[in-house]
Amino acid sequence: MVGLGSMIGAGVFAAFAPAARAAGSGLLIGLALAAAVAYCNATSSARLAARHPQSGGTYVYGRERLGPFWGYLAGWAFVVGKTASCAAMAMTVGAYVWPEYTRATGVGAVALLTLLNLRGVQKAAWLTRAIVAVTLLVLAMVVVACLTSADAERLEPFPDAGWYGILQSAGLLFFAFAGYARIATLGEEVRDPARTIPRAIPAALGIALVVYAAVAFAALLAVGADALAATTAPLDAAVRATDWSAAAPVVRIGAAVAALGSLLALILGVSRTTLAMARDGHLPRTLAAVDPGRQVPHHAEIAVGALIVLLIAVADLRGAIGFSSFGVLVYYAIANASAMRLRSDENPPPRVLPVLGLAGCVLLAATLPWRSAAWGAAVLLLGVVVWFVRARFRPRPADAA
């Protein structure tokens, strides 16, 4: 449920539009490619989580298996990518709730959830289940509406997007699969993590893939790729084109609920990773401050909220999705490289999976829209510069003595 709650959210309501722009109906092939890379990543993450059941995900795996720099880089990529995810989810709320004021609505959503987080409000397990249930019901309605529409178009059996467009759509659709990382970060919070986490990750991923494939196929059948590419609210557009157009407000409400639920969880996750990196000295120490009354990292919460608002101001939804995918793909590339260092007595995954996962992450990151890839690479390089500057000026043990 945690994995589904993280995956089945804003992604399924927003990512099909930029994917359709990149590949047309070839986005179905891109979806399969994104799922294949995600499966490799999931397997690597699950085996690593079984060996390192503490919280932190690839931030821990990279540090333990590859060295401190790679752990830091994974943490940096996670914070960068997931902050962009937050911006994309906030803009998804705006696109469905108040499309004329998408950015302003997104900023309002971020401000509201940040204030709730500062008061110590967190997304409880029962709320996760409720949000997943509502989202799945809305998506089921979308599929039924599209498949029963009298105006359904035929899919192009041989899309002419080309492999570059299909790979780009796969990188954009990877945005919707990234939630299973949340499972791997719960190593200290579940019973028998060595058994539970390796089962939960592929199960959640498989269910999400079936849901995404059904929704994508139905939406393409109802309105075609061009109509999906021309909007920031593709499922709303798909339902409006069917005999169920009166149900469009239900889709908008479902999208808002799913995106707000995912946004709340992500802001919590990013702020906690920021807190951990600040405690380790990788980010400014002031971000490690914790409110003594409510026990929340209030400085990190405020900083993350401010960064999300900045991204909403300067990026569109497609750019935010691409930027997020770049950071998350780098994060999983390090996870796959870490899994390749597992010894034979540590239950490593089949060797081919982390190799394919690493290669797939690099390929999808490289074929994302060039602005997203360029900005992602620039911010990643900034993180590398920060690491080496800190290393250069960090006091040596003899100097500290």
N, C-alpha and C positions, 0 to 999 in steps of 0.2 A: 504493500500500500504506500509506503514512503517513496519507493521508486516510481510507481505510477503517478503519485501525487506530484512528483517533480517533473516527470516527462509529459504527462497528458495535461498540458496547461496552455500557455500562450502559443507555443510552437505550432500545434495543430491548427490553431485559428489564424496564424499569420504567415507561416513559412512557405505555404504553397504558392503564394503570390509571387515572391521573388524567384522561386524555383521554376514556376511556369514561364516567367519572363526569360529565364536562362535557357530552358530546354523544351518549352512547350509540353506536349503530352509525354515527352521523354523524361519528365520528372518522375514517372513511375520507375524507370530504370535507375534514375538517381536515388530514389528512395531505397531500392534494393541494395545499391552500392553503399549508401550511408549505413544501412542496417548491418551489412557485412563487416564494415570497419568497426561499427559499434559493438558487434559481437566479439570481434578479436579483442577490442579494448576491454569489454566486460569480462572476458575470460581472464585476461592478464590482471585486471583489477581485483577480481574475485580471489585468484590464487595469492596475490600479494596481501590482500586483506586477511586471508587465513593465517599468514605468517606474521603479519604486523597488525594485530587487532586494535591498536590504539587509534584515537581520532586523528584526522588530518589527511587521509587519503594519500595522493601521490606526493604531497609535500613531505610525508614521512617516508614513502617508498623510495623516492629519489635520493633523499638524504642517506638512508640506510644502505641502499644498493649501489648508488653511483657516486655519492659524495655530497657534501654540504651545498656546493654550488647548484647542483641539479635539483636538489630538494627546494632550494630557494627559488630557482627559475620556475619550477612547477607551481609553487605557491604564488609567485608573481603573475604567471599566466592565468592561474585560476581566478585571482582577484580581478585582473583586467578583463578576462573573458566574461566572468559572471556579472561584473558591474555593467558591462554592455548588455548582457542578457536582461538585467533589471530594466535598463532603458528601453529595450525592445518590448518587454512585457508591459511597461507603463504606457508606451505608445500604442500597444495593442488595445489596452483598455480605452484609450482615447479614440482609436479608429472605430471601435464598435459602439461606444457609449455616446460620443459627441464628435463625429468625424470632422465637423467644421473647426473644431478647436482641439485637435489631437494632442498637440504638445502641451497646451495649458492643462488639459484634463490629466495627462500623464504626470505633469509636475505636481498637480494636486494629489494624485494617488500616492506618489512617492512621499510627499510631505505628511499625508495622513498616516501612512504605515510607519514612517520613521518616528512620528510622535507616539504611536502605539508601542513600538519597540522600546522607545525610551522609558515608557511607563512599565516595562516588563511584561507586555502582552506577547505571547508566543502562540504559534499555530499548534494547537493540541492534536493528538492522534485522531480523536473523534471528528475534528473539523477536516482533517485530511481526507478521511473516509467519506465524509459528506460531500466535499468538493469533487472528489473523484466520481462519486455516484451521480451527482448532478451533471458533471461534464460528459460522462459516458451516455447518459440519457439524452442529452442535447445532441451529441454526435450521432447517436442511433437515429434520432429524428431527422437529422440532416441527410443521412444515408438513405433512409426510407423515402424522404421527400424527393431527393434527386433521382433515385432509381424508378420511382413511380410517375415521374413527370412525363407529360405527353409531348414536351418539347425537347426531349433528350437528343443530343447530337452524337454522332459516331466518333469514337476515338480514332486518331491516326495510328494505324497499325505499325507504320514505319516512320517515326518522327524524324524530321530533317534537321534537328538541332546540332548534330555532330557531337563527337565525344567530348570536346571541350565544354560545350554547353551542358551536357549531361553530368560531367564531373563537377562543374560549378553548381549545378542544382543539388548534387549529392552533398557538397560542402555546406550549402545553405540549409538543407534539410537535416544535416547533422545537428544543427541547433536544437531540433526537437527531440533528439535522443539523449542529450547530455545529462539528464537527470539521474541516471543510475549511479553516477559518482556519489550522490548523496548517500546511497546505501553503504558504500565502502567507507564513508567517514564515520559510521556508527559503530565501529569495532568495539568501543568501550561500553556501549549501551544495549547490546543484545545478548541473549543467552546463547552459548555455544557458537561464537562467531565463525569458527573454522568450518562449521557445517551449515549454518544459516545463511551467511553472506554469499558463498558460492552458489547456493540454490536460488536466492532471492534475485540476484542480478539478472541472470538469463531469463528467469520467469517473467520479471517485469518488462524486460526488453522485448520478449516474444509477444506478450499481450499488446504492448504499445505498437509494435510493427503491424500486427493484424488490424488494429484500430486505424492507424494511419493509412494503410493500404486501402481499406474499405472507404474511408472518407475521401482520399485523393481520387480513387477510381470513380466514385459517385459524383463528385464535384466536376471532374473533367467530362463525364458523360452528360451532365446536365447543362453546362454552359460553355464548355470548351476551354482550351488553354488561354486564348487571347483575353477572354473576359476575366479569368482568374488573375492574369498578369496585370490587368489594368486597375486593380483595386488594392487597398490595404486591408480590406475586410472580406477575404475570398469566400468564406462560408456564408456570410450574410448575402453576398451577391448570388451565390449558388441557389440558396433557398428562395430568394426573391424571384428568380427566374422560373420557379416551379409552380405547380398548382397549390402549394403550401405557403404561398407568399405571406399570408396572414400570420404565419408562425415566425417570421423574421425577428420580431422583438424578443422571442424566447431565445433565439440564437445569440442575439446581442447580449442578453442577460447572462446566458451560459458562458459566453466568451469573457465577459467582465469578471464573473465569479472565478473562473479557472485562472485567468491572468492575475487577478489580485491575490488569490491563494498562493500561486507560484511566486509572485513578487514578494510577498511577506516572508516565505520560506527562504528565498534567495538573499534578501537583505540580511536576514538573520545569519545565514551561512557565510556570506562575504564578510560581514562585520566580525564574526568569530574567527575566521581565517586571518583577517587583518589584525585582530587582537593577538593571535598566536605569533604572527610574524613580528609584530612590534615587541612582544615579550622576548623573542629571540634576537632582537636588535636589528632585524632586516628592514624594519620600517621605523619612523620616528617614535620614540618611547612614549610620547604623549598619547599615542593611539592605544596604549595598553592600559589606560586609566579605566577603572571600573567604579561605577556609582556605588557607594557603600550601602545605600538604602535598598535600591532595587536590584543590585548585583547585575547590572547590564554595562557593557563597554560603551559608555555614552559618547566618548570622543570618536571611537571608531564608527559608531552608528551615524553620527552627524557628518563625518568625513565621507562615508560611503554614500549617504543621501545627497550630499552636495555634488559628488562626482556624477551620480546618476542624473541629476538635474542638468549638469553641464553637458552631458552626452545627449540628453533629450534636446537641448537647445541647438546643438551643432550638427546632429546626425539625423537622417531620415530612418524609417523603419528598416528598409533593406540594408542600409549601411550599418545599423546597429546589429542586425542579425549576422551579417558577414564578419564584422569586427569580433563579435562574441564567438562565432565558430572558429575564427583564427586562434584566439587565445585558448579555447577549450581543446582544439586539435593539438596544439603544442603541449598542453597538459597531458593529454593521453599518449602522445609520442614518447614522453618521458616515462609514463607508466609502462608502456610496452618495452622500452629499453631496460627498465628496472626488472621486469618479469624475465627478461633474457638472462639475468644474473642469478636467478633461482637455481640452487643446486639440485641434483637428481634426487636427493633425499628430502627435499622440501616440497614435493608434489608440484613441480613446475607444469605449466600448460604445454601441450604439444608445440614443439619448437616453431612450427610454421605459423602458428597463430600470432605470437608477438611480432614476428618478422613481417607478416602481412599487415598487422595492425600499425606498426611503425611506418612502413612504406605508404600505407593508405592515408594515415594522418598527414604525412608530408605532402603527398600528392593532392589531397583535397584542400589543404591550406594554400598550396601554390596556385590552385585554379579558382580560388574565390575571386569575386569582383576586385579589380586591381586596387581600387581605393581602400577597400577593407583590408586587403592583404598588406598594402603599403603602410597604412596607419598601424595595423597590428604589429608588423615588423619593427616599426619605429618605436612603439611603446615597449616592445620586448627588448629592443636594444637599449632603451633608457634604463630598464631594469638591470641589464648586464653592466652598464656603466656605473650605476649606483653600487652594485656589488663590488666591483673592482676599486672604486674610490674608497668605499668603506674599508676594504682589505688593505689599501695602501696606507690609510691614516689610522687604522686601528692600533692602539698601543700594544706593543709586544709584552709578553710576560715579564721580561727583564726590566722594561721601561716602567711597567705598572708597579713592580716591586720597588 
